[in-house]
Amino acid sequence: MIRLFNKSNFWLNWGLVFPIIMLNLALLIFCFYYLQPAITIIIIAALLAFLLNYPVRIVTSIISKRSYAVAIVFIVAITIFVTLAITLFPLVLQQLEEFTKRLPVWIDSGSIQLQIFQEWAIAKNLPINVSTVAKRLEEHLANELQLLPTQILNFALEAFDSTIEILIVVVLTFYLLLYGDRFWNDLFQGLPLKISQVIKLALHQSFRNYFLGQFAIAVLMGLTLTTTFLLLKVPFGLLFGLSIGILVLIPFGDILGIISVSVLISLKSIWLGGEVLIIAAIIDQGIDNILAPRIFGTLVGLNPVWIIISLLLGAKIGGLLGVVIAVPIAGTINLSLDYFKNESINVNN
């Protein structure tokens, strides 16, 4: 370890290590694609088990036997999920269907508003020309609108076809809650003890800080924005509020969601769109600056540039699931490297 970080041999060492690392990464990516959908099922089940493990610990403190606690938490979680699927999901789907029908009218309204703005700019002798932008925007939105119903239908068919996979995820989540510790110990058994301990600790810390924090913020943001939109009588307030809340699970997703929703509402009414933008931004900043640090502190200790890079790589390799887990994995790598770097410095000193 000391010789590895010796400055005189730095480039030589990394000239040998870097190709090996890249070959291993290429092999992992190949295995990830080759073993689909099994890898995706395992990752989703592991994430669900990780989130449910915290209420299991709370129940275990009340009733000592863990198997009973797992059964209670699992039944409650499934009950909540089924209740939401029966009550909330049909409403969201109904609003989505109605939104696709109204969107052409909103596009025409947005074009009219841009034309009015263009006439006002000409009357004031302002060098502004939005007619080309308006035409391109209308064509782009119209094309996307034609594809949206097909995409929704394909998503529904895929969800129906993956019923067996969903059942496997549920069963695997249950058994990971029961025997997860033994599974992870067996998984890292081939590594040296010190390295396995560091990686397991970094994994736990990164995923805990990220998912528990992001999940709490997403629920809070979704409920707050949905309630606010409904009080303001924003069209499709339930759909837009929950959409932004879901996007909060992705870094910078709240900004993307707020801007997208504001632009869509501005097609109907530019004043309402501006009002939604201001109020949603205030709520978002209030939660991020006041409540978020108290809920989960620093995200994963990553530079924002590395967060964006990890998101791009995650999207390229694993699609939506890759985007969701990219940041905590990058945080795990960062924490592990920091530990070994600090250890080598201490040894040298």
N, C-alpha and C positions, 0 to 999 in steps of 0.2 A: 504493500500500500504506500509506504514511504517512497520507494523508488518510482512508483507510478506518477506521483506528483512532483518528482524531482525536476527542477526548472531546466537543467541542462539537457535532459532527455524528453522534454515536454512534447516537441513536435514529432520526435521519433515514436514515442509511446502512442500519441493520438493518431499518428499515421497508420499504426497497426490496429489500434482499437476501433477507430471510426468505421473502417470497412466491415469489421466483424459485427458492429452494432447495426449497420445498415442492412447487412445480410439477414440478421436475426429479425429485424423489423419487417423486411420483405417476406420472410417466411411466416411471420405472425399474420401479416395481412392476407397472404395466400390462404392460410388455414382459416382465417375469419370468413373469407368468401366461400371456401370449399365446404365448410361445416355449417353453412346456413341451411335452415333457420334455427338449428340447434343452439348456436352461440347466442343468437338474439333472445331465444327463450330463456337460456340460463342467465343472461345479463338482466333481463327484466325481472325474473324471479328473485335474483339476488338483490336488486334494488328494492323491490317490494318487501322482501324479508328484512332488509336493513332498516327501512322506515318503520315497519311494524314491530321491530325488536324493542323499540323504546317504550311503547305502551305495554308490551309483554313484560318488560322489567318492572314497570310500575305495578302491574297486576301481581307479578311474582312476589313483590314486597308485601302484598296483602295475603295471598295464598301461596304457601311455600313451594308447592309442586309446579314446575315449569310447564309440564304437559297440559295441565288444566288451564294455566294462564294463556298458553298458545291457543288452545281451543276456544276460550272465551273471546280473546282479541280477534281471532280469525273469523268467528261467527259474527261479531259486531261489525267488522270491516266489510264482510260480504253483504250483510244486511244494509249497511249504509250505501254501498255501491249499487245494489239492486234497487234500492229506493230512489236514488238519484237517476238511475237508468230508466226507471218507470215514469218518474215525475218530471225531471228537469230536461233530460235528453230529448223527448218529443217536442217540448216547447222550443228548444234551441234549433232543432231540425226544421220545425215549422217556420220560425223566423228566418232561417237561412233560405228556405224555399221561397218565402215571400220576398226576401231581399233580392234574390236573383230575378224575380219578376219586375220589381220596381227599379232596378238599377238602370235599365235603358232610359226611363223617364228622368232619373237623376242625372244621367250623362247629358241629355238634352238640356236640362236645367242648368248644368254647369257650363255648357257651351253658350247658352244665352247670357249667363252672368259674365263670362269672359268677353262676349261681344259688347255688352253694355260698358264694361270697363275699358275696352278698346275705343269705343266712341267717346267716352269721357276723356281718355288720354289724348285723343286727336283734338277735342275741343279745347283742352288746356295746353296744346302744342308740346306735349311730352313725347320724347323719342322712344315710345314703347310700342312694340308690335307683338301681340299675343295670338293673333289669328292662326299663324302656323302651328304654334304650340297647342292651341285649342283643337285644331284639326287632327294633329297626331295623337293627342290624348284621347280624343273621341274614338279614333280608329283602334288604338291599342286596347282601350277598355271594352270596346265592342267585341274584339277578337277574344279577349279573356272571358267575356260574358258567355260567348258561345261554347267555350270549353268547360266552364264551371259546372253546369248540370251533369255533363259526362263524367267529370272528375269525381263529383259527389256520388254518382251511381257506382262508379268503379270502386270507390272507397267502401261503400256499403256492401258490395259483392265480395270484396276481399275480406271484410270483417266477418261476413257470413261463412266464407270458406275457411277462415282460420279459427272456427269454433273449437276444434280439437286442440289447436295450439294454445288457445286461451285456457282450456281445461288443464293442459299440461303445465302451464305457468302457475295456475292456482295450486295444483297438487305439489309442484316443486317448491313453491313458496312456503307451503305448510311444512314440508319436510326440512327445508333450510332453517326454518324457525326452530324446529326440534333438534336437528343435528348439525346446524350450521358451523358451530365451533369445531367440531370434529372434522367436517369437510374442509374448512380452511386450513387446519393444521396438517391434514393429509396433502393438501395442494402445495403447501410451502415446505413440505418435509424434505424435498430433494435439495433445497438451498442450504448454505451454511447458516448456523443458528443466528448469528449476529445480523446477517443480511435479511433473513426472513423476518426477524423481529422488527427491524427498521422499516421494511416495506409494509408489513401488516399495520404498524403504528401509523405510518404515513397515509396508507389507504383509509384507515378508520378516521383519522383526523380530517383529511381532505373531503371525503364523502359526507362526514357528519357536518362539517362547517358549510358545505355547499348545499347538499340536498335538504337537510332539515331547515336551514335558513331560507333557501329559495322557496321551499314548499310553504313555509309559514308566510313569507312575504307574498307569494302568489295567491294564497287563499285570502289574505287580508286585502290585497290590491283588487282581486276579482270581486269580493263582496262589497268593498267600498265604492268602486267605480260603477258596478251594476246598480247599487242602490242610488247613487248620485244620478246616473243616467235616467233611471226610472222616475226619480223626483223631478228632473228637468224635462221629462217627456221627450227624451231623445229617441228617434226612431230606432227600433231594434236594439234597445238599451241592454236587454239581457244577452243578446248575441255578442255585441261589441264589448260589453264589460267582461264577460267570461273569456272572450278571445284575448283581450289584453292580459287578463290574469294568467292564462295558460302560457302566453309568451314570456311572462316574467321568469319562468323556469329556465330560460335561455339568457345569458348575459347580454345586456343591451336590447333584449327583446321588448322590454316595456317602452323604450323610446320608439322602436320600430312600430309597435302596436298603436301607440297614442297618435303618432304622425299619420299612419295609414287610416285609422278610424276618423281622424279629424279631416283628412282630405276627402274621404268618402262622404262624410256628412256635409262638407262644404259644397259638394255637387248639388245638394238639395237646397242648402241655405248657407251662404258664406259666413253670416253672422253666427249662426248656430255652430258651425264648424269651428270658428274662432273661439267661441265660448267653451266648447268641449275641449279644445286644445289647452286653453288657459287653466281650466278647472282640473283637468286630468294631470297636467304638468305639476300643478300645486300639490295635488294629492300624492303624486309619485315622488316628488322631492321631499314632502313631509315624511312619508314612510321611509324613504331611503336615508334621510339625514337624522331622523329622530328615533324611529323604532327599529330600523334594520341593524344599526350597530349594537343595540341592546339584545337583539335576538340571536345574532350569530357572529358579531364582531367582524374582523377582517375576513374577506371571502376565502381565499386560499393562498394569499401572499404572492400573487402573480402580478407582473406588470401588465397593464391593459393591452399592450402590443402583443404579448405572448398569449393573452386570452383570445384575442382576435385570430391569431395564427392557429391556436389550438382548435377554435371553432371551425375554421376553414378546413383544416386537416380532418377533423371529426366528420364534417359534412361529406368530404370527399370519400372517406373510407367507409363510414357506417351510416350515412344518410341522417335521418332525424334522430335515431338512437345515438349515433356518433356525436351529434351536436349536444345532446343532453349530457353525455358522460365525458365529453372532451376536456372540460375545464377541471373536474376533480381528478382525472387521470394525469393531466399536466401538473396539477398541484401535488399529486403523489410523487411524480418524478422530481419536481422542484425540491420538495421536502427531503427526499432521500438523498439527492445530490448535495444539498446543503449540509446534511448530517455527516456524510462521508468526507466532505471537504473540510468541515470544522474539525472532524476527528483527525484527519491527516495533518492539519495545522497544529493541533495540540501535540501530536506525536513528534512533529519536527521541532516544536519549541522545547 
